[in-house]
C-alpha cells in the first residue's frame, strides 16, 4: 500500500518552468545545490480559518519565486501528497515520537526513495501577532504601514477593539497577522533550516460612525492576501530569517 502511494506521488509531480537566475530571488545556501522539492502549503499543519484564503496565492508566489532560482525544482501535487502524508501519519502515530517533525522526516525519506533531491520544503501559513508602533506594524522580519484616519486628530479618545491605543503621535498595540513558516529537510529527514517571514496584516482600522468623539474600529481585511509584493517579501524573508529556537542542525 505504501509503495503504491509513493509511486502515485511521483507520477503526479508538477515540474516548474525552466529556471533563470536573478540575484534578488536566489534561495539561501540551506537549500543545497541540487533539486528542491516543494510540498503543498499546510500539508501537515491545519490552517486557521483566518489564513486559509492565503494558501493558493502564497503557493503561486512560491512557485514563481523558486522558478526564478538557479536550481531544478519539483512541486508535489496536493491530492497525491495528501495520500502519502496520511500514510506517513498513520505510521508516526504508532511510534513513540508523534510530533509533526517526525512526520516531516519520514515523508522526506519516502520521497527520497523515489526521487533524488537535496532538500524538501514544508511551507505553512500561521497566525502571528504584529506589534504596532507609530504608523507601522512589525513581525517576523517585515514591517507594514498601517493607515489610521485618526492619527493626528485632536479628538481621539477611544478605540473599538482590544490591545490597541491611538494618539496624535501614532498607534500602539497589536493586530492579527499572517506569516509563512518553512521547514527545510534533506533526503535523510534531517531538519536543515527553519524560518518564518511575515506576509500580511489580517486586520485594518476604519473610522467608526460616531457623533462628536473620534473613534476607530478594528476589522478583518477582505483582501488580506491580494498584494503579491507583500507575499513575495514574506516568502523571501522566511528563507533567510532562521527561527531562534529551531531544531535545525
GUNU-288010 format. One record per residue (C-alpha): residue number from 0; residue in three letters; z, x, y. Coordinates in nm, 2 decimals. Layout:
+------+------+--------+--------+--------+
! resi ! resn !     c3 !     c1 !     c2 !
+------+------+--------+--------+--------+
!  NUM !  ALA !      Z !      X !      Y !
...
+------+------+--------+--------+--------+
//
This chain:
+------+------+--------+--------+--------+
! resi ! resn !     c3 !     c1 !     c2 !
+------+------+--------+--------+--------+
!    0 !  UNK !   0.00 !   0.00 !   0.00 !
!    1 !  UNK !   0.09 !   0.28 !   0.24 !
!    2 !  UNK !  -0.22 !   0.48 !   0.17 !
!    3 !  UNK !  -0.44 !   0.17 !   0.23 !
!    4 !  UNK !  -0.28 !   0.11 !   0.57 !
!    5 !  UNK !  -0.31 !   0.48 !   0.68 !
!    6 !  UNK !  -0.69 !   0.47 !   0.59 !
!    7 !  UNK !  -0.73 !   0.15 !   0.79 !
!    8 !  UNK !  -0.58 !   0.30 !   1.10 !
!    9 !  UNK !  -0.82 !   0.59 !   1.09 !
!   10 !  UNK !  -1.12 !   0.37 !   1.03 !
!   11 !  UNK !  -1.04 !   0.18 !   1.35 !
!   12 !  UNK !  -0.98 !   0.48 !   1.58 !
!   13 !  UNK !  -1.14 !   0.44 !   1.92 !
!   14 !  UNK !  -1.29 !   0.77 !   2.04 !
!   15 !  UNK !  -1.29 !   0.82 !   2.41 !
!   16 !  UNK !  -1.59 !   0.93 !   2.62 !
!   17 !  UNK !  -1.69 !   1.29 !   2.62 !
!   18 !  UNK !  -1.43 !   1.46 !   2.84 !
!   19 !  UNK !  -1.48 !   1.67 !   3.15 !
!   20 !  UNK !  -1.24 !   1.89 !   3.33 !
!   21 !  UNK !  -1.06 !   1.82 !   3.65 !
!   22 !  UNK !  -0.78 !   2.02 !   3.80 !
!   23 !  UNK !  -0.56 !   1.73 !   3.90 !
!   24 !  UNK !  -0.57 !   1.54 !   3.57 !
!   25 !  UNK !  -0.50 !   1.84 !   3.34 !
!   26 !  UNK !  -0.22 !   1.75 !   3.09 !
!   27 !  UNK !   0.08 !   1.98 !   3.06 !
!   28 !  UNK !   0.10 !   2.26 !   2.80 !
!   29 !  UNK !   0.33 !   2.05 !   2.59 !
!   30 !  UNK !   0.03 !   1.86 !   2.46 !
!   31 !  UNK !  -0.11 !   2.17 !   2.29 !
!   32 !  UNK !  -0.47 !   2.29 !   2.29 !
!   33 !  UNK !  -0.62 !   2.06 !   2.03 !
!   34 !  UNK !  -0.67 !   1.69 !   1.97 !
!   35 !  UNK !  -0.43 !   1.44 !   2.12 !
!   36 !  UNK !  -0.36 !   1.11 !   1.96 !
!   37 !  UNK !  -0.27 !   0.82 !   2.18 !
!   38 !  UNK !  -0.05 !   0.54 !   2.03 !
!   39 !  UNK !  -0.08 !   0.19 !   2.19 !
!   40 !  UNK !   0.17 !   0.11 !   2.47 !
!   41 !  UNK !   0.51 !  -0.01 !   2.34 !
!   42 !  UNK !   0.41 !   0.01 !   1.98 !
!   43 !  UNK !   0.77 !   0.09 !   1.87 !
!   44 !  UNK !   0.97 !  -0.05 !   2.16 !
!   45 !  UNK !   0.95 !  -0.42 !   2.26 !
!   46 !  UNK !   0.85 !  -0.45 !   2.62 !
!   47 !  UNK !   1.07 !  -0.65 !   2.85 !
!   48 !  UNK !   0.90 !  -0.97 !   2.99 !
!   49 !  UNK !   0.90 !  -0.81 !   3.34 !
!   50 !  UNK !   0.69 !  -0.52 !   3.24 !
!   51 !  UNK !   0.46 !  -0.69 !   2.98 !
!   52 !  UNK !   0.19 !  -0.77 !   3.24 !
!   53 !  UNK !   0.15 !  -0.39 !   3.29 !
!   54 !  UNK !   0.07 !  -0.30 !   2.93 !
!   55 !  UNK !  -0.31 !  -0.35 !   2.95 !
!   56 !  UNK !  -0.36 !  -0.19 !   3.30 !
!   57 !  UNK !  -0.14 !   0.11 !   3.21 !
!   58 !  UNK !  -0.32 !   0.16 !   2.88 !
!   59 !  UNK !  -0.66 !   0.15 !   3.07 !
!   60 !  UNK !  -0.54 !   0.41 !   3.32 !
!   61 !  UNK !  -0.40 !   0.63 !   3.04 !
!   62 !  UNK !  -0.74 !   0.63 !   2.86 !
!   63 !  UNK !  -0.92 !   0.73 !   3.18 !
!   64 !  UNK !  -0.66 !   0.99 !   3.26 !
!   65 !  UNK !  -0.70 !   1.16 !   2.92 !
!   66 !  UNK !  -1.08 !   1.12 !   2.93 !
!   67 !  UNK !  -1.07 !   1.35 !   3.24 !
!   68 !  UNK !  -0.89 !   1.62 !   3.05 !
!   69 !  UNK !  -1.02 !   1.92 !   2.86 !
!   70 !  UNK !  -0.93 !   1.84 !   2.50 !
!   71 !  UNK !  -1.05 !   1.58 !   2.25 !
!   72 !  UNK !  -0.85 !   1.25 !   2.25 !
!   73 !  UNK !  -0.83 !   0.98 !   1.99 !
!   74 !  UNK !  -0.68 !   0.64 !   2.07 !
!   75 !  UNK !  -0.54 !   0.42 !   1.80 !
!   76 !  UNK !  -0.64 !   0.05 !   1.78 !
!   77 !  UNK !  -0.34 !  -0.17 !   1.82 !
!   78 !  UNK !  -0.38 !  -0.40 !   1.51 !
!   79 !  UNK !  -0.41 !  -0.12 !   1.26 !
!   80 !  UNK !  -0.15 !   0.09 !   1.43 !
!   81 !  UNK !   0.10 !  -0.20 !   1.42 !
!   82 !  UNK !   0.04 !  -0.25 !   1.05 !
!   83 !  UNK !   0.12 !   0.12 !   0.99 !
!   84 !  UNK !   0.42 !   0.10 !   1.22 !
!   85 !  UNK !   0.56 !  -0.19 !   1.02 !
!   86 !  UNK !   0.53 !   0.01 !   0.70 !
!   87 !  UNK !   0.70 !   0.31 !   0.86 !
!   88 !  UNK !   0.98 !   0.10 !   1.00 !
!   89 !  UNK !   1.04 !  -0.05 !   0.66 !
!   90 !  UNK !   1.08 !   0.30 !   0.52 !
!   91 !  UNK !   1.31 !   0.41 !   0.81 !
!   92 !  UNK !   1.53 !   0.11 !   0.76 !
!   93 !  UNK !   1.60 !   0.23 !   0.40 !
!   94 !  UNK !   1.71 !   0.57 !   0.53 !
!   95 !  UNK !   2.03 !   0.70 !   0.69 !
!   96 !  UNK !   1.86 !   0.78 !   1.02 !
!   97 !  UNK !   1.74 !   0.44 !   1.16 !
!   98 !  UNK !   1.66 !   0.52 !   1.52 !
!   99 !  UNK !   1.32 !   0.50 !   1.69 !
!  100 !  UNK !   1.27 !   0.87 !   1.70 !
!  101 !  UNK !   1.29 !   0.89 !   1.32 !
!  102 !  UNK !   1.01 !   0.62 !   1.31 !
!  103 !  UNK !   0.81 !   0.82 !   1.56 !
!  104 !  UNK !   0.84 !   1.13 !   1.34 !
!  105 !  UNK !   0.74 !   0.95 !   1.02 !
!  106 !  UNK !   0.45 !   0.78 !   1.20 !
!  107 !  UNK !   0.33 !   1.11 !   1.33 !
!  108 !  UNK !   0.34 !   1.26 !   0.98 !
!  109 !  UNK !   0.14 !   0.97 !   0.83 !
!  110 !  UNK !  -0.13 !   1.00 !   1.09 !
!  111 !  UNK !  -0.14 !   1.38 !   1.03 !
!  112 !  UNK !  -0.22 !   1.32 !   0.66 !
!  113 !  UNK !  -0.55 !   1.16 !   0.77 !
!  114 !  UNK !  -0.64 !   1.33 !   1.09 !
!  115 !  UNK !  -0.59 !   1.69 !   1.22 !
!  116 !  UNK !  -0.43 !   1.69 !   1.57 !
!  117 !  UNK !  -0.20 !   1.89 !   1.79 !
!  118 !  UNK !   0.01 !   1.62 !   1.94 !
!  119 !  UNK !   0.06 !   1.24 !   1.93 !
!  120 !  UNK !   0.18 !   1.04 !   2.24 !
!  121 !  UNK !   0.40 !   0.73 !   2.22 !
!  122 !  UNK !   0.40 !   0.56 !   2.56 !
!  123 !  UNK !   0.63 !   0.27 !   2.65 !
!  124 !  UNK !   0.68 !   0.07 !   2.97 !
!  125 !  UNK !   1.05 !   0.04 !   3.06 !
!  126 !  UNK !   1.27 !  -0.12 !   3.32 !
!  127 !  UNK !   1.43 !   0.10 !   3.58 !
!  128 !  UNK !   1.64 !   0.08 !   3.89 !
!  129 !  UNK !   1.48 !   0.21 !   4.21 !
!  130 !  UNK !   1.71 !   0.34 !   4.49 !
!  131 !  UNK !   1.63 !   0.22 !   4.84 !
!  132 !  UNK !   1.69 !   0.44 !   5.14 !
!  133 !  UNK !   1.52 !   0.38 !   5.48 !
!  134 !  UNK !   1.17 !   0.23 !   5.42 !
!  135 !  UNK !   1.12 !   0.36 !   5.06 !
!  136 !  UNK !   1.23 !   0.33 !   4.70 !
!  137 !  UNK !   1.27 !   0.63 !   4.47 !
!  138 !  UNK !   1.29 !   0.66 !   4.09 !
!  139 !  UNK !   1.16 !   0.87 !   3.81 !
!  140 !  UNK !   0.98 !   1.12 !   4.02 !
!  141 !  UNK !   0.80 !   0.89 !   4.26 !
!  142 !  UNK !   0.86 !   0.72 !   4.59 !
!  143 !  UNK !   0.71 !   0.39 !   4.71 !
!  144 !  UNK !   0.70 !   0.23 !   5.05 !
!  145 !  UNK !   0.90 !  -0.09 !   5.08 !
!  146 !  UNK !   0.77 !  -0.33 !   5.35 !
!  147 !  UNK !   1.05 !  -0.52 !   5.53 !
!  148 !  UNK !   0.96 !  -0.77 !   5.80 !
!  149 !  UNK !   1.32 !  -0.74 !   5.94 !
!  150 !  UNK !   1.37 !  -0.37 !   5.98 !
!  151 !  UNK !   1.44 !  -0.32 !   6.35 !
!  152 !  UNK !   1.51 !  -0.69 !   6.40 !
!  153 !  UNK !   1.81 !  -0.74 !   6.64 !
!  154 !  UNK !   1.95 !  -1.03 !   6.45 !
!  155 !  UNK !   1.95 !  -0.90 !   6.09 !
!  156 !  UNK !   2.28 !  -1.02 !   5.93 !
!  157 !  UNK !   2.21 !  -1.14 !   5.57 !
!  158 !  UNK !   2.00 !  -1.06 !   5.26 !
!  159 !  UNK !   1.94 !  -1.31 !   4.98 !
!  160 !  UNK !   1.99 !  -1.11 !   4.66 !
!  161 !  UNK !   2.23 !  -0.86 !   4.51 !
!  162 !  UNK !   2.26 !  -0.49 !   4.58 !
!  163 !  UNK !   2.06 !  -0.48 !   4.90 !
!  164 !  UNK !   2.15 !  -0.42 !   5.26 !
!  165 !  UNK !   1.91 !  -0.41 !   5.56 !
!  166 !  UNK !   1.98 !  -0.29 !   5.91 !
!  167 !  UNK !   1.77 !  -0.19 !   6.21 !
!  168 !  UNK !   1.76 !   0.16 !   6.06 !
!  169 !  UNK !   1.61 !   0.05 !   5.72 !
!  170 !  UNK !   1.71 !  -0.05 !   5.37 !
!  171 !  UNK !   1.99 !   0.05 !   5.14 !
!  172 !  UNK !   2.04 !  -0.07 !   4.78 !
!  173 !  UNK !   1.84 !  -0.13 !   4.46 !
!  174 !  UNK !   1.53 !  -0.30 !   4.33 !
!  175 !  UNK !   1.38 !  -0.35 !   3.99 !
!  176 !  UNK !   1.10 !  -0.11 !   3.90 !
!  177 !  UNK !   0.88 !  -0.02 !   3.60 !
!  178 !  UNK !   0.83 !   0.33 !   3.46 !
!  179 !  UNK !   0.63 !   0.49 !   3.18 !
!  180 !  UNK !   0.83 !   0.67 !   2.91 !
!  181 !  UNK !   0.64 !   0.91 !   2.69 !
!  182 !  UNK !   0.75 !   1.08 !   2.37 !
!  183 !  UNK !   0.51 !   1.36 !   2.25 !
!  184 !  UNK !   0.54 !   1.48 !   1.89 !
!  185 !  UNK !   0.34 !   1.72 !   1.67 !
!  186 !  UNK !   0.20 !   1.65 !   1.33 !
!  187 !  UNK !   0.52 !   1.75 !   1.16 !
!  188 !  UNK !   0.71 !   1.49 !   1.35 !
!  189 !  UNK !   0.89 !   1.73 !   1.59 !
!  190 !  UNK !   0.96 !   1.60 !   1.94 !
!  191 !  UNK !   0.79 !   1.85 !   2.18 !
!  192 !  UNK !   0.82 !   1.67 !   2.51 !
!  193 !  UNK !   0.98 !   1.35 !   2.65 !
!  194 !  UNK !   0.93 !   1.24 !   3.01 !
!  195 !  UNK !   0.92 !   0.94 !   3.25 !
!  196 !  UNK !   0.73 !   0.85 !   3.56 !
!  197 !  UNK !   0.77 !   0.57 !   3.80 !
!  198 !  UNK !   0.48 !   0.32 !   3.80 !
!  199 !  UNK !   0.55 !   0.03 !   4.04 !
!  200 !  UNK !   0.82 !  -0.18 !   4.20 !
!  201 !  UNK !   0.86 !  -0.51 !   4.03 !
!  202 !  UNK !   1.02 !  -0.68 !   4.34 !
!  203 !  UNK !   0.94 !  -0.72 !   4.71 !
!  204 !  UNK !   1.10 !  -0.86 !   5.02 !
!  205 !  UNK !   1.00 !  -1.17 !   5.21 !
!  206 !  UNK !   1.14 !  -1.33 !   5.52 !
!  207 !  UNK !   1.34 !  -1.64 !   5.44 !
!  208 !  UNK !   1.28 !  -1.98 !   5.61 !
!  209 !  UNK !   1.59 !  -2.00 !   5.83 !
!  210 !  UNK !   1.67 !  -2.11 !   6.18 !
!  211 !  UNK !   1.83 !  -1.86 !   6.41 !
!  212 !  UNK !   1.96 !  -1.57 !   6.19 !
!  213 !  UNK !   1.72 !  -1.34 !   6.03 !
!  214 !  UNK !   1.72 !  -1.34 !   5.65 !
!  215 !  UNK !   1.54 !  -1.17 !   5.37 !
!  216 !  UNK !   1.48 !  -1.28 !   5.01 !
!  217 !  UNK !   1.41 !  -1.06 !   4.71 !
!  218 !  UNK !   1.14 !  -1.19 !   4.48 !
!  219 !  UNK !   0.94 !  -1.07 !   4.19 !
!  220 !  UNK !   0.59 !  -0.95 !   4.27 !
!  221 !  UNK !   0.29 !  -1.15 !   4.14 !
!  222 !  UNK !   0.07 !  -0.85 !   4.10 !
!  223 !  UNK !   0.30 !  -0.55 !   4.05 !
!  224 !  UNK !   0.06 !  -0.36 !   3.83 !
!  225 !  UNK !  -0.25 !  -0.42 !   4.04 !
!  226 !  UNK !  -0.26 !  -0.08 !   4.22 !
!  227 !  UNK !  -0.44 !   0.18 !   3.99 !
!  228 !  UNK !  -0.34 !   0.47 !   4.22 !
!  229 !  UNK !   0.03 !   0.39 !   4.17 !
!  230 !  UNK !  -0.03 !   0.36 !   3.79 !
!  231 !  UNK !  -0.21 !   0.69 !   3.77 !
!  232 !  UNK !   0.05 !   0.87 !   3.97 !
!  233 !  UNK !   0.32 !   0.74 !   3.74 !
!  234 !  UNK !   0.13 !   0.85 !   3.43 !
!  235 !  UNK !   0.07 !   1.20 !   3.56 !
!  236 !  UNK !   0.44 !   1.22 !   3.66 !
!  237 !  UNK !   0.55 !   1.11 !   3.31 !
!  238 !  UNK !   0.38 !   1.41 !   3.16 !
!  239 !  UNK !   0.52 !   1.67 !   3.40 !
!  240 !  UNK !   0.88 !   1.54 !   3.45 !
!  241 !  UNK !   1.08 !   1.60 !   3.14 !
!  242 !  UNK !   1.39 !   1.39 !   3.08 !
!  243 !  UNK !   1.70 !   1.60 !   3.14 !
!  244 !  UNK !   1.88 !   1.46 !   2.82 !
!  245 !  UNK !   1.58 !   1.48 !   2.59 !
!  246 !  UNK !   1.60 !   1.59 !   2.23 !
!  247 !  UNK !   1.26 !   1.77 !   2.27 !
!  248 !  UNK !   1.25 !   2.13 !   2.13 !
+------+------+--------+--------+--------+
//
